[in-house]
Amino acid sequence: MENLKKTPLYQVHVDAGGKMVDFGGWALPVQYSGILDEVDAVRNRVGLFDVSHMGEIYVEGKNALDWLNGMMTNNVTKLVDNQVMYTFMCYPNGGVVDDLLIYRYGPEKFLLIVNASNTEKDWQWLVNHKDSGVELHNTSEETAQLALQGPLAQKVLQKLTDYNLADIGFFRFADPVTISGVKVLVSRTGYTGEDGFEIYCNPEDATRLWQEIMTVGKEAGIAPCGLGSRDTLRFEANLPLYGHEISQEITPLEAKLGFFVKLKKKADFIGKEALKNLKEKGLSRSLVGLTMVDRGIPRAEYPIFDADGKEVGVITTGSYSPTVDANIANALVDTKYLEEGTPLWVGVRKRRLEARVTKLPFYKREAK
């Protein structure tokens, strides 16, 4: 772990028995009590994650809004103050630079939350395309981030603040909010498919916040959670992972994320022409869900075959899902095979195991 980057909570994880791994150059816990336990905690109670490895970039200036709208696939002009938006930055060929969140403070101030493994690449991409009247500030190293996720997240966090957290709606944020005497940004966002909050703070406050949340969450059955459960949770809820469901080679349209690509907006964002052509021409491949019929766990990059033994696609993510109690996968397949119930075969080592095309998402929480 010597040469890896460490979050401000590194020692907390080690002391609490977190199993540390190299995650894209960061030393992070893959699990504490176990992936199945942690998934159960988040789906039924509450779990706390360290996501301080994520990147934070501020975009400010009189041209910030128009410039961002020309960089992103979603319609940034539709954002209102204190709202959060999911979007993509694309290459000219329609492939994805990154998927990210945009937080709007006002027309001249925005915060971008980018993937940890892409922070440097995204920063360079933004700098290389910067217009006049736009200022960029990379505050990734000065920001820690905790994610409190699960049906009891609000109940737990409310114990540490006078701010009425019920006032923060889905994909909305408040800044500053005082949690346990510390001023933080709180947003009702997450990467698990559950209700919950992401909390942005100064690195020196991260340990205290983590410990306070764990203490007040004890009664609710809070669990510290690692990257393993986070990946299972996001996958069950059909939330994409960069490098798997989307990438430089996989467009948002192929990943069934066209809702976040506004081809009719006036701004000519990078990749618009390519994505427009792709839509008009028709997709040759698309993302589907698979549920295994035969025993075996489908893994990323395993090939997929049709009944005639022809290779027709590839697994993007696959694992055992504790929530639906089945071996499941996301796969990018030829568009002839999208119908629910279609049999396909996954190449697992030297065997071919039967699976069925399944409606996505595998899991969706019940609306209250």
N, C-alpha and C positions, 0 to 999 in steps of 0.2 A: 504493500500500500504506500510505500515511501514516495514513489514518483507520481502518485495520483493526486488530483485536486481534491480538497476536502471541504465540505460545507461547514458552517459554524457549529453544526450539531454532531460532527464526527465522533467526538469523545462520548457524547450522550448515547449514541447508538452502540458503541463498543462496550460501554459500561452496562448497558441494558441487555447485552447478549445478542445484538443484531448481527446476522451473518453478513459480513462485508464482502462486496465484490467490486470488480472494475466495471463501471458502467460508462462507456464512452469517455474514459479518462478521469472519471470521478469515482471516489471511494464511497459507495452507498450501500445501505442494507438491502439485501434481496428478500430477507424475511426475518421475523422475530420468532413467534410461536409456531409458524408454519403457514404456508400459503392458504390452505383450506380454512384454517381458523380465522385468518385475517379477512378473507373474503366474506365469511359468515358474519364477522363483527361489523363490517361496513354495510352489508345488505340488511342486517337486522338491528344493529345498535349504532356504533360509531367507531371510526378508526382515524388515526392521526398519521400523516405522511410528512416526511421532509422532502420538499421539492425545490430546495434552494439552488439546485443546479440549473434550473430554467433561466433563460435570458430575459433581460428587461431593457428596452430601448425607448427613450422619450423622443417624440417628434413634436417640435414647436415652431411657431412662426406664422406670419400672416398668410402664407400659402400652404400651410400644413394640410388643411382639409382637401383642397383640390389635388395636391401632389399625392397624398395617400390614396385618393380615389383612383388615380391613374396608375398606382402600383399594385392595387388589390383587386381580386376578382369580385368581391362583394361590393354592395353600394354603400360606401362609407358616408355619403351625404345623408343617408337615412338615420344615422346614429344621433341620439339626443344626449345631452350632458348626463354623465353618470351611468351610461349604458355601455355594455360590452358586446362585441360582435366577433363571430368566428369567420375567418376568411383564409384565402390562399394568396401567396405571391407565386407567380408562374414565370417560367422561361418563355422565350418567343415560340418554342415548339408546343407549348401547352402543358409540359411537364411541370412538376411542383418544386419551387425553391424551398418553400416551407409552408406549413399550416400554422396559424397563429391567432391570438386574440388581440383585439384593439379595444382599449379603454378610452372613452372620450371624456376629458375634463371640460372642454369647451372647443370652439372652432379653431383655436390656435394652440391647443395642447392635447396630445394623445400619448398613451403608453402602449407599447407593443410587447406582448409576452410571446417569446419564441422558444423553440425546442433547444434544449441544452446542447445537443450534438451539432446543431446548425447555427448557434449564436454568432460565431466568427464569420461564417459564410454569409449569413443574413446581414450582418453589420456591413460587410464589404459590398454586398449587393445594393443595399440602401445608399451607402456613401457614393458608390459609382453612378447612381441614378439621381442623386440629389439635385434639386432645383434651387434657384435663389429664393430667398424668403422662407427657407426651411432650415431649421437647426436640428441636429441629431445628437443625442447623449446616450452612451451605453453605460447603464448603471448596474449591470449584471453583478459586478463584484461588490457593489455596495448594498445589495439587496438579498435578504433571506426570505424564503417562502415556505409556509406550512399549509397543508391541506387537511381540513377537518371534514370528514365525509360520512354520511349515513343518516338514517331517519332521526337520530337523537342529536345531530350536530348542533342545531339551534339551541336546544335545551341546555346543552353543555356549555357552549360559548357564552350564552346569555348570563351565566353565573359570574362572568368576569367583566361585564360591561354594563353601563347604564344606558347605552345606546339601544334603542328598540330594533333588534335584528330583523324582526318581521317586516320592517319598513324597507329592507333591501330585497327587492324582487329578483326573480330568476334572470340571470345575465345583467344584473345591475351591481353597482358598487358604491361605497361611501369612503371618503378620505378627507380628514382623518377620523378614525374611530379610536377611542381609548379602551384598550383591552389590558386589564391588570396593570393600569398605570402607564402603559406604553402606547404611544401614538402609532397607528398602523393603517394600512389600506385593507378593507375587507370587501371581497366580492362574492356574490352567490354563484359560484362557478365550480367546476370540478371535472374529473376525468374518470368517473366511476359509474355514471348512470344513476347515482343517488343524489339526494339533496345534500347541500353542504356549502362550505366556505373555503376560499383561498385567502390567506392572510400574508400580506407583504410587510416586512419590518426591516429595521437596521440589523446587520449581522450580530451586533453585540447584545441585542434583545432576544435573539432566537431561542437560546437555551432556557431563559426564564419563562418565556411564553410556552414553550414545549412542556416544561415541568408543571407549570400552573394548569395548563389544559389537561394534562394527564392526571393531576391530582383531583380537579373538580369533576373529571369524567369517570372516575373510579366507580362511583355509584351506578352509572349508566352502562358499565361494562366496556369501557373504552379499551381499544387495543392499539399499540404502536404497530404500524404497518410498513412493509417494504415494497420494493419494486415488483416483486413477483406477483403479489396480490393485485397491485395497481394494474399490471398488464392484463391479468385475468379479468378484472372488473371492467376495464375499458373495452376489452374484446367481447365480453358477453353483451355489453350495451351497444356494440357496433360503432365504437369511436375509433377512428383510424390512427395508425401509428406510422410516422414518417419512416420511409425505407421498407415498409411492408405493404400497407394498402395504398399509399401514395408515395411517389418518388419522382426523380427527374425523368423516369421512363413511364410512370403511370399517372395519367391525368385525373383531375377531379371528376370528370364525366365518366371515365371508366370505373372509378371507385364509387359510383352512385352518389356523388356529392354535388351534383349539378345545381342543387338549391342554393348553394353558396357562390355560384358563378352567374353573375348578372350580365348576360350577353346583350341585353337591351339597354343597359345604361349608356349615357352619352360618352363617358370617358373611355378612351381607347387604352385600356390597361394592357400591360405586357402579356402576350399570349392570347389575346382576345380573338385575333384573326384565325389562329390555328384551332382554337377550341370551337369557334363558329363553324369552320370547315368540317371538323370532326363530327359535330352534331348533325350538320346537313348531310354529310356522306353516310352517316350511320356507323355505330360502333361495331368493331369486329370482336371485341372482348369486353367483359363486364364482371363486376364483383358479385359473387353469390355466397350464401351460407351453405355449409355442408354438415350433415349429422352422420356419423359413422353407423353403419349397419353391422359390419364385422368388427371384431375386437381389435383395437390398435389405436394409437394416438397419431393423428396427422400433424406433421411439423412443417414449418415454413420451408419453402423451396422443394417440397416433395411434388413430383409430377402427377397429373390427373389424366385418366384415360376414359374413353367412351366404351360402349359395349363391344365395339369392333377392335378394341385395343389401340385405337389411334390416340396419340397424345393431344389433349384439347385444353390444357391449362396448367396452373401451378398454385399450390397453397401459399397464401401470404401470411397467415397466422393460424396456428392450430394448437389445441391443448384439451385437457379434460376440464369441463366446466362443472364446478360444484353446484352452481345455482340451478342448472337444468339437468344435472346428473347425467351427462353424456359426453362423449368425445366429439368435439365440434371443430369447424375450421371456417375461415374465410378463404375464398379462392378466386382467382382471376381466370375466367374460362371463356371459351368461344361462345358467342351470343346465341348459338343454336341450343344451348343447354341450360337456359335460365329458368325453365318452368319448374315450379315447386313439385317435388316428388321424383324428378328425373334421376335415374340411377347413374352414378359415375364411380370410377374406381381410382383409389389413391395408391400410388406406388410407394410402399413402405419397405425399404431395403429390396429384397428380391421377390416380395409378394405384392399382389394387388388386392386391396381390401375395398369392399363395397361401401358406398356412402349414398346419401340422398340429398338432393338440393332442398334447402330449408329456407323458409321466409326469415328475413332479417328485420329487426334485431332479434337475437336469441333471448334477450331479457329486456323488459321495459317496466320500470317501476309504476305502480298504480298511482294515478293522479289523485291528490287529496281533494 
